[in-house]
Amino acid sequence: MTELLYLPDDDYETEFTTTVVAAHDDYIVLDGTYFYPEGGGQPADRGRLEWPDGSADVTDVQKDGGAVRHYIDNLDGELPAEGDTIHGTIDEELRAKYRRMHTAQHVISKVVLDEYDATTAGNQIHADRSRIDFEPAAFSEDDVEWIEQKANEIIGQDLAVEKQNMAREEVENRVADGRTNLDLIPDTVDPLRIVKIADIDICPCGGTHVNRLREIGKVNIVDRVSKGADVERLEFELVEE
């Protein structure tokens, strides 16, 4: 079992010390980690692990049941042994890009839900350009322009972004209909980690996020693509101010 140390609200920590649970030629399992394992449309963190007799680059991070595998490359020295102390360093610049992108996705998703009653059917976060699929939706060019403008108006308010654990029953009562697929989260997951943007949005999410909206910059919607009947994809990038 690997403890996800960044939860619920430690999204900015990029250096930590922990112990080794298991080490293999291609991956290392830690007792606790601040590395984000791929999931929820957000890619895994990258970085480096170092121990007294060696070091390696972390090129991917994946959940495996309750464990988190840190896939390694460029091993220098010997693999660590179970119980060894290990130091982790996360690529801070990449983590910051994912934080900004993921929070921007929440803002855009809530704007579209409120105005067009379209749910987020899927999303994929990247460092430089991200996408959201909405359903049911058939946006015009004017709609896209309005969505971008409204999202930037909200971001411009520099609202606080809170990340906390909340009882599942309370989440079910407070999250807007269509904002998330709570039925896809096993009933045994309680409490849920939620991301709350002032009184604008509340959504269960395990990803990394900014603390204040000003960190996002500005949203620039760069493309609109039809993905089939009633499904529209918006692709966006972020512009630093």
C-alpha positions in Angstrom: 0.0 0.0 0.0 1.4 3.4 -1.0 0.2 6.5 0.8 -0.6 9.4 -1.6 1.0 12.1 0.4 -0.2 15.0 -1.8 -3.8 14.4 -0.7 -5.9 16.2 0.2 -4.2 19.6 -0.2 -0.4 19.2 -0.5 -0.2 19.7 -4.3 2.9 21.9 -4.2 5.4 19.6 -2.5 8.0 18.4 -5.0 10.7 16.9 -2.7 10.2 14.2 0.0 11.9 11.4 1.8 10.3 8.0 2.3 11.2 4.3 2.4 11.3 1.5 -0.2 8.6 -1.2 -0.1 9.9 -3.1 -3.2 12.4 -2.5 -6.0 12.5 -4.2 -9.4 14.5 -3.7 -12.6 11.9 -1.4 -14.1 10.0 0.1 -11.1 10.1 1.0 -7.4 7.3 0.9 -4.9 7.5 3.4 -2.0 5.8 3.5 1.4 4.5 7.0 0.5 4.8 9.3 -2.5 4.1 12.8 -3.7 4.4 11.7 -7.3 1.0 11.8 -9.0 0.1 8.4 -10.7 -1.7 8.8 -14.0 -5.4 9.0 -13.7 -8.5 11.1 -14.1 -7.2 12.5 -17.4 -4.0 13.8 -15.8 -0.6 12.4 -16.8 1.9 11.0 -14.3 4.5 13.2 -12.7 8.2 12.8 -13.8 11.2 13.3 -11.7 14.0 11.5 -9.9 14.7 9.0 -7.0 18.0 9.0 -5.1 19.3 6.6 -2.4 22.8 6.1 -0.8 23.9 3.6 -3.5 22.2 4.8 -6.6 19.7 6.9 -8.4 17.2 6.8 -11.3 14.9 8.9 -13.4 11.1 8.4 -12.8 9.6 8.3 -16.3 6.1 7.1 -15.4 3.9 6.5 -12.3 1.0 4.0 -12.2 -1.3 2.6 -9.6 -1.3 -1.2 -9.2 -4.0 -1.9 -6.7 -3.1 -0.2 -3.5 0.6 0.2 -4.6 2.1 2.9 -6.7 4.8 1.9 -9.2 7.4 4.5 -10.0 8.8 3.3 -13.4 12.5 4.1 -13.7 15.2 4.6 -16.3 18.9 5.6 -16.4 19.6 3.6 -13.3 23.0 4.7 -11.7 24.3 2.2 -9.2 22.5 -0.7 -7.5 18.8 -0.9 -6.9 17.7 0.0 -3.3 16.6 -2.7 -0.9 13.3 -3.0 1.0 13.3 -0.5 3.9 16.0 1.8 2.4 15.5 5.5 2.7 14.9 7.2 -0.6 14.7 10.8 -1.7 12.2 11.8 -4.4 12.3 15.0 -6.5 9.4 15.8 -8.8 9.7 17.9 -12.0 8.4 21.1 -10.5 7.8 22.9 -13.8 5.8 20.0 -15.3 3.8 19.7 -12.1 2.9 23.4 -12.2 1.7 23.1 -15.8 -0.6 20.1 -14.8 -1.9 22.0 -11.8 -2.9 25.0 -14.0 -4.4 22.9 -16.8 -6.4 20.7 -14.5 -8.0 23.6 -12.6 -8.7 25.4 -15.9 -10.5 22.3 -17.0 -12.7 22.4 -13.9 -13.6 26.0 -14.6 -14.5 25.4 -18.3 -16.5 22.2 -17.4 -18.6 24.1 -14.9 -19.2 27.0 -17.3 -20.4 24.7 -20.0 -22.6 22.7 -17.5 -24.2 25.9 -16.2 -24.9 27.5 -19.6 -25.5 24.5 -21.9 -26.4 21.7 -19.5 -23.6 19.6 -21.1 -21.7 17.2 -18.9 -18.0 16.5 -19.2 -17.8 13.1 -20.9 -14.0 12.9 -20.8 -10.9 15.0 -20.6 -7.2 14.8 -21.2 -4.7 17.1 -19.5 -1.4 17.8 -21.2 1.4 20.3 -20.3 0.8 22.6 -23.3 -2.6 21.8 -24.6 -5.7 20.0 -23.2 -9.1 18.8 -24.3 -12.6 18.3 -22.8 -15.4 16.3 -24.4 -18.9 17.5 -23.7 -22.3 15.7 -24.1 -24.8 16.6 -25.3 -23.4 19.6 -27.1 -23.4 21.3 -30.5 -21.4 24.5 -30.0 -21.4 27.4 -32.5 -18.4 29.7 -32.9 -20.2 32.3 -30.8 -20.7 29.7 -28.1 -17.0 28.9 -28.0 -16.1 32.6 -27.8 -18.6 33.0 -24.9 -17.2 30.0 -23.1 -13.7 31.3 -23.3 -14.8 34.8 -22.2 -16.8 33.5 -19.2 -14.0 31.1 -18.1 -11.5 34.0 -18.1 -13.9 36.2 -16.2 -14.1 33.6 -13.5 -10.3 33.1 -13.5 -9.8 36.8 -13.3 -11.6 36.9 -10.0 -8.6 35.1 -8.5 -10.8 32.9 -6.3 -9.4 30.5 -3.8 -9.2 26.8 -4.7 -9.8 24.5 -1.7 -8.8 20.9 -1.6 -10.2 18.8 1.2 -11.8 15.5 2.2 -15.5 15.5 2.5 -18.0 12.9 3.6 -19.5 11.1 0.6 -23.1 11.9 1.6 -22.3 15.6 1.8 -20.6 15.5 -1.7 -23.6 13.8 -3.2 -25.8 16.5 -1.8 -23.7 19.4 -2.8 -22.3 18.5 -6.3 -24.4 19.8 -9.2 -26.3 17.3 -11.3 -24.2 16.3 -14.3 -20.9 17.7 -12.8 -19.4 14.3 -12.2 -20.2 10.6 -12.4 -20.3 9.8 -8.7 -21.8 6.4 -9.5 -18.4 5.4 -11.0 -16.6 5.9 -7.7 -17.0 2.8 -5.5 -19.3 3.3 -2.5 -16.4 2.2 -0.3 -14.5 5.4 -1.1 -15.6 7.7 1.8 -14.6 10.4 2.4 -14.0 11.8 -1.0 -11.3 14.3 -1.9 -13.0 17.4 -3.4 -11.8 20.5 -5.2 -13.9 23.6 -4.4 -13.6 26.9 -6.3 -15.3 29.4 -3.9 -19.0 29.2 -4.5 -18.5 28.5 -8.3 -17.8 24.8 -8.3 -17.3 21.7 -6.2 -16.2 18.4 -7.6 -14.6 15.2 -6.4 -11.2 14.9 -8.0 -7.8 13.4 -7.0 -5.7 15.5 -9.4 -3.3 18.3 -8.6 -4.6 21.9 -8.6 -3.6 25.5 -8.0 -4.4 27.3 -4.8 -5.7 30.4 -6.5 -7.1 31.0 -9.9 -4.6 33.7 -10.8 -2.0 31.0 -11.3 -3.8 29.7 -14.3 -3.3 32.7 -16.5 -5.8 32.9 -19.3 -7.7 30.2 -21.3 -7.4 30.2 -25.0 -9.8 27.8 -26.8 -7.9 26.8 -29.9 -10.2 24.2 -31.5 -13.7 22.7 -31.6 -14.2 19.2 -33.0 -17.3 17.1 -33.4 -16.7 13.7 -31.9 -20.0 12.1 -33.0 -23.7 12.6 -32.3 -24.1 15.3 -29.6 -20.4 15.1 -28.5 -18.2 18.2 -28.9 -14.5 18.5 -28.1 -13.0 21.8 -27.0 -9.2 22.0 -27.1 -7.5 24.7 -25.1 -4.1 26.1 -24.1 -3.1 28.5 -21.3 -1.5 31.9 -21.7 0.6 33.3 -18.9 -0.1 36.9 -18.0 
